[in-house]
């Protein structure tokens, strides 16, 4: 039980980093600056629901797509690590979230879907990290519970961790203006950059693990 809780915590933390509440809130404030409090709350709830559905579906179907395409875990680990690293570096070097304009669209319903839910909350980094976590923690549980049961168990853990992170983000967005008044947008921007540095470090670790696994596999075949 303790090992499961430990693994869940190790799954939760990287997802918390990529969901990035500190970085999402300033953009949420900018996108909803011209709306009423009631409209902002509806946008926050809609964005969270859409992000949850998108993220969970991707976690469940992503593994099937990888198996169908014959992509090995090490291949995805390296490619996903590179993608997450690039996204983190872009975020670190840019003044705001990449690809998100400061001006809010007029359509209130659309804001909750694009760009807030996708790709701001659930974007390439979140999707890639989710699949990497399923692949990383899948092998030990497959050996313990069996291939199918172990894969389902880890997928469930990743989905629960993702949904919990989205619930935290929703709570923060619903109180975003209060937090911004207390902390200040500049301080939140600094926290976002620090979080992105941690994400870059996680990405480098994934790339390293993938390369080491390939090298060890080649050595065993000799």
VOPAGU-2260 file (C-alpha; in pm, 1 decimal, decimal comma):
REM VOPAGU-2260
SITE   aa  ch    i         X         Y         Z
SITE  UNK   A    0       0,0       0,0       0,0
SITE  UNK   A    1     282,6     239,6      86,4
SITE  UNK   A    2     452,4     168,4    -245,0
SITE  UNK   A    3     127,7     246,8    -429,5
SITE  UNK   A    4      91,1     576,6    -242,4
SITE  UNK   A    5     455,4     657,0    -319,9
SITE  UNK   A    6     404,2     584,9    -689,1
SITE  UNK   A    7      84,3     790,3    -692,1
SITE  UNK   A    8     273,4    1084,2    -541,8
SITE  UNK   A    9     548,0    1042,0    -803,9
SITE  UNK   A   10     277,9    1049,0   -1072,7
SITE  UNK   A   11      94,2    1343,5    -918,2
SITE  UNK   A   12     396,7    1575,2    -895,6
SITE  UNK   A   13     501,0    1574,5   -1266,5
SITE  UNK   A   14     137,4    1627,4   -1367,2
SITE  UNK   A   15     111,3    1917,3   -1122,1
SITE  UNK   A   16     418,7    2066,9   -1287,1
SITE  UNK   A   17     283,3    2038,6   -1642,7
SITE  UNK   A   18     -71,0    2151,5   -1554,6
SITE  UNK   A   19     110,1    2451,8   -1405,5
SITE  UNK   A   20    -154,0    2644,9   -1207,3
SITE  UNK   A   21      90,2    2930,9   -1146,8
SITE  UNK   A   22     137,7    2977,1   -1520,2
SITE  UNK   A   23    -222,5    2914,3   -1622,3
SITE  UNK   A   24    -383,8    3161,3   -1382,2
SITE  UNK   A   25    -225,3    3481,5   -1526,7
SITE  UNK   A   26    -337,3    3380,5   -1876,4
SITE  UNK   A   27    -682,7    3292,2   -1743,3
SITE  UNK   A   28    -703,1    3638,9   -1589,1
SITE  UNK   A   29    -599,2    3800,2   -1917,5
SITE  UNK   A   30    -844,9    3596,7   -2125,8
SITE  UNK   A   31   -1136,4    3670,1   -1893,3
SITE  UNK   A   32   -1052,5    4031,8   -1812,1
SITE  UNK   A   33   -1352,6    4165,2   -2008,6
SITE  UNK   A   34   -1607,9    3931,3   -1853,9
SITE  UNK   A   35   -1828,1    3942,6   -1546,3
SITE  UNK   A   36   -1760,4    3730,9   -1237,1
SITE  UNK   A   37   -2040,7    3490,1   -1330,6
SITE  UNK   A   38   -1904,0    3450,6   -1684,0
SITE  UNK   A   39   -1551,9    3391,2   -1550,9
SITE  UNK   A   40   -1676,5    3112,7   -1323,9
SITE  UNK   A   41   -1859,9    2946,5   -1613,8
SITE  UNK   A   42   -1546,2    2969,3   -1828,5
SITE  UNK   A   43   -1334,4    2813,0   -1553,1
SITE  UNK   A   44   -1576,5    2522,3   -1502,5
SITE  UNK   A   45   -1616,5    2462,1   -1876,3
SITE  UNK   A   46   -1240,1    2467,7   -1931,2
SITE  UNK   A   47   -1182,6    2217,9   -1650,1
SITE  UNK   A   48   -1450,1    1977,1   -1775,9
SITE  UNK   A   49   -1321,3    1988,9   -2134,5
SITE  UNK   A   50    -961,1    1947,4   -2018,0
SITE  UNK   A   51   -1057,9    1650,4   -1798,5
SITE  UNK   A   52   -1241,0    1471,0   -2079,8
SITE  UNK   A   53    -961,2    1538,2   -2328,0
SITE  UNK   A   54    -685,8    1434,1   -2087,3
SITE  UNK   A   55    -853,7    1112,7   -1969,7
SITE  UNK   A   56    -941,2    1002,8   -2323,2
SITE  UNK   A   57    -584,3    1064,3   -2435,5
SITE  UNK   A   58    -441,3     863,7   -2144,5
SITE  UNK   A   59    -674,2     570,4   -2217,2
SITE  UNK   A   60    -641,8     569,6   -2597,3
SITE  UNK   A   61    -279,2     681,4   -2619,0
SITE  UNK   A   62    -140,9     346,2   -2507,0
SITE  UNK   A   63    -353,3     162,5   -2765,1
SITE  UNK   A   64    -223,9     392,4   -3038,2
SITE  UNK   A   65     136,5     328,6   -2931,3
SITE  UNK   A   66      81,1     -47,9   -2937,6
SITE  UNK   A   67     -86,9     -29,9   -3278,4
SITE  UNK   A   68     202,2     171,3   -3423,9
SITE  UNK   A   69     462,0     -56,6   -3265,1
SITE  UNK   A   70     626,7     226,3   -3073,0
SITE  UNK   A   71     854,0     103,6   -2794,8
SITE  UNK   A   72     853,4     266,1   -2453,2
SITE  UNK   A   73    1214,2     384,9   -2489,8
SITE  UNK   A   74    1131,4     550,9   -2823,1
SITE  UNK   A   75     839,8     739,5   -2672,3
SITE  UNK   A   76    1039,5     824,8   -2361,0
SITE  UNK   A   77    1312,6     997,4   -2563,4
SITE  UNK   A   78    1076,2    1165,4   -2811,5
SITE  UNK   A   79     838,7    1274,5   -2536,2
SITE  UNK   A   80    1125,8    1401,1   -2322,8
SITE  UNK   A   81    1257,4    1610,3   -2611,7
SITE  UNK   A   82     911,1    1754,3   -2679,1
SITE  UNK   A   83     851,7    1842,4   -2313,2
SITE  UNK   A   84    1201,3    1994,4   -2290,8
SITE  UNK   A   85    1139,1    2214,8   -2596,3
SITE  UNK   A   86     799,8    2328,2   -2464,1
SITE  UNK   A   87     952,5    2407,4   -2124,4
SITE  UNK   A   88    1235,0    2607,2   -2283,0
SITE  UNK   A   89     990,9    2802,9   -2500,3
SITE  UNK   A   90     786,2    2883,9   -2191,3
SITE  UNK   A   91    1096,5    2987,8   -1994,5
SITE  UNK   A   92    1226,6    3215,3   -2271,1
SITE  UNK   A   93     890,8    3371,0   -2364,2
SITE  UNK   A   94     719,4    3648,8   -2164,3
SITE  UNK   A   95     393,7    3450,6   -2136,6
SITE  UNK   A   96     236,3    3123,4   -2235,1
SITE  UNK   A   97     343,5    3044,7   -2594,7
SITE  UNK   A   98      70,7    3067,5   -2854,7
SITE  UNK   A   99    -174,3    3247,0   -2626,8
SITE  UNK   A  100    -274,4    3604,2   -2704,0
SITE  UNK   A  101    -337,1    3851,1   -2425,8
SITE  UNK   A  102    -657,7    3978,0   -2584,5
SITE  UNK   A  103    -965,2    3778,9   -2486,2
SITE  UNK   A  104   -1198,7    3651,0   -2759,2
SITE  UNK   A  105   -1555,6    3779,9   -2748,0
SITE  UNK   A  106   -1712,6    3434,4   -2747,7
SITE  UNK   A  107   -1740,4    3336,2   -2381,2
SITE  UNK   A  108   -1819,1    2971,2   -2459,8
SITE  UNK   A  109   -1518,9    2936,5   -2690,0
SITE  UNK   A  110   -1267,8    3065,9   -2434,9
SITE  UNK   A  111   -1333,0    2770,0   -2206,3
SITE  UNK   A  112   -1247,1    2527,9   -2486,2
SITE  UNK   A  113    -977,6    2704,7   -2691,1
SITE  UNK   A  114    -728,1    2819,3   -2583,6
SITE  UNK   A  115    -794,6    2765,9   -2211,8
SITE  UNK   A  116    -876,1    2391,8   -2195,2
SITE  UNK   A  117    -673,0    2299,0   -2504,3
SITE  UNK   A  118    -385,4    2368,1   -2540,2
SITE  UNK   A  119    -331,4    2576,9   -2225,4
SITE  UNK   A  120    -439,1    2328,0   -1955,6
SITE  UNK   A  121    -418,1    2001,2   -2148,7
SITE  UNK   A  122    -159,3    2057,4   -2419,2
SITE  UNK   A  123     129,2    1858,7   -2568,0
SITE  UNK   A  124     329,2    1866,0   -2243,0
SITE  UNK   A  125      40,2    1732,4   -2031,5
SITE  UNK   A  126     -52,1    1465,0   -2284,8
SITE  UNK   A  127     305,8    1351,0   -2335,9
SITE  UNK   A  128     380,8    1343,7   -1963,9
SITE  UNK   A  129      63,2    1143,0   -1894,7
SITE  UNK   A  130     158,9     873,7   -2144,1
SITE  UNK   A  131     517,0     869,2   -2018,7
SITE  UNK   A  132     393,7     812,0   -1664,0
SITE  UNK   A  133     168,5     525,2   -1773,1
SITE  UNK   A  134     459,8     366,5   -1958,4
SITE  UNK   A  135     711,3     427,7   -1679,0
SITE  UNK   A  136     501,9     282,9   -1395,5
SITE  UNK   A  137     324,8      23,6   -1605,7
SITE  UNK   A  138     601,8    -236,8   -1614,0
SITE  UNK   A  139     630,1    -298,2   -1235,3
SITE  UNK   A  140     252,4    -330,0   -1196,5
SITE  UNK   A  141     223,6    -553,1   -1501,8
SITE  UNK   A  142     472,4    -788,7   -1336,1
SITE  UNK   A  143     275,6    -771,9   -1010,2
SITE  UNK   A  144     -86,0    -791,5   -1131,2
SITE  UNK   A  145     -51,3    -919,2   -1488,0
SITE  UNK   A  146     -16,4    -732,6   -1820,6
SITE  UNK   A  147    -377,3    -620,2   -1856,8
SITE  UNK   A  148    -462,0    -558,4   -1490,6
SITE  UNK   A  149    -134,3    -377,8   -1425,9
SITE  UNK   A  150    -183,6    -149,4   -1725,7
SITE  UNK   A  151    -540,4     -68,6   -1621,3
SITE  UNK   A  152    -430,8       3,1   -1263,1
SITE  UNK   A  153    -156,0     245,5   -1366,5
SITE  UNK   A  154    -383,3     413,8   -1622,2
SITE  UNK   A  155    -640,2     462,1   -1345,9
SITE  UNK   A  156    -375,5     613,7   -1116,5
SITE  UNK   A  157    -264,3     859,5   -1386,1
SITE  UNK   A  158    -625,3     957,7   -1462,0
SITE  UNK   A  159    -703,1    1013,1   -1092,4
SITE  UNK   A  160    -384,4    1218,1   -1046,4
SITE  UNK   A  161    -470,4    1426,3   -1353,5
SITE  UNK   A  162    -828,1    1485,9   -1236,5
SITE  UNK   A  163    -704,6    1584,1    -890,2
SITE  UNK   A  164    -465,1    1836,2   -1044,7
SITE  UNK   A  165    -745,4    1977,5   -1257,4
SITE  UNK   A  166    -965,3    2009,6    -948,3
SITE  UNK   A  167    -687,7    2206,9    -778,4
SITE  UNK   A  168    -653,2    2425,9   -1087,1
SITE  UNK   A  169   -1029,5    2488,2   -1094,6
SITE  UNK   A  170   -1026,2    2596,7    -730,7
SITE  UNK   A  171    -738,6    2834,0    -805,0
SITE  UNK   A  172    -907,5    2978,2   -1116,1
SITE  UNK   A  173   -1230,0    3039,4    -925,4
SITE  UNK   A  174   -1027,4    3246,2    -678,5
SITE  UNK   A  175    -775,6    3380,9    -931,3
SITE  UNK   A  176    -852,4    3748,5    -883,1
SITE  UNK   A  177    -819,1    3720,5    -504,7
SITE  UNK   A  178    -485,2    3537,2    -541,8
SITE  UNK   A  179    -357,7    3789,7    -794,0
SITE  UNK   A  180    -443,0    4072,1    -554,9
SITE  UNK   A  181    -260,2    3902,8    -267,8
SITE  UNK   A  182      42,7    3756,2    -446,3
SITE  UNK   A  183      71,2    3982,1    -749,6
SITE  UNK   A  184     100,8    3878,8   -1115,1
SITE  UNK   A  185     475,4    3937,7   -1121,2
SITE  UNK   A  186     530,8    3689,8    -837,7
SITE  UNK   A  187     307,4    3433,9   -1011,3
SITE  UNK   A  188     506,8    3477,9   -1331,5
SITE  UNK   A  189     830,3    3409,6   -1141,4
SITE  UNK   A  190     681,6    3093,4    -989,3
SITE  UNK   A  191     577,2    2982,5   -1338,0
SITE  UNK   A  192     934,3    3014,1   -1468,0
SITE  UNK   A  193    1070,6    2816,5   -1172,6
SITE  UNK   A  194     813,6    2543,3   -1236,6
SITE  UNK   A  195     915,8    2531,7   -1603,4
SITE  UNK   A  196    1280,8    2484,6   -1503,0
SITE  UNK   A  197    1172,7    2183,3   -1296,5
SITE  UNK   A  198     977,9    2054,1   -1596,1
SITE  UNK   A  199    1288,0    2090,4   -1815,6
SITE  UNK   A  200    1486,9    1889,3   -1559,4
SITE  UNK   A  201    1220,9    1614,9   -1562,6
SITE  UNK   A  202    1235,7    1609,4   -1944,0
SITE  UNK   A  203    1616,1    1569,5   -1941,2
SITE  UNK   A  204    1577,5    1285,0   -1691,5
SITE  UNK   A  205    1329,9    1109,3   -1923,8
SITE  UNK   A  206    1566,0    1143,5   -2219,9
SITE  UNK   A  207    1854,3    1007,4   -2011,0
SITE  UNK   A  208    1649,4     709,3   -1891,5
SITE  UNK   A  209    1544,0     627,9   -2247,8
SITE  UNK   A  210    1901,0     637,6   -2378,2
SITE  UNK   A  211    2026,0     423,8   -2087,6
SITE  UNK   A  212    1750,8     165,1   -2152,7
SITE  UNK   A  213    1841,8     142,3   -2522,9
SITE  UNK   A  214    2214,2     106,5   -2444,2
SITE  UNK   A  215    2146,0    -163,8   -2185,6
SITE  UNK   A  216    1923,3    -347,6   -2433,2
SITE  UNK   A  217    2196,7    -340,6   -2696,9
SITE  UNK   A  218    2451,7    -469,1   -2446,8
SITE  UNK   A  219    2224,3    -758,9   -2347,6
SITE  UNK   A  220    2178,2    -863,8   -2711,6
SITE  UNK   A  221    2554,8    -893,7   -2767,1
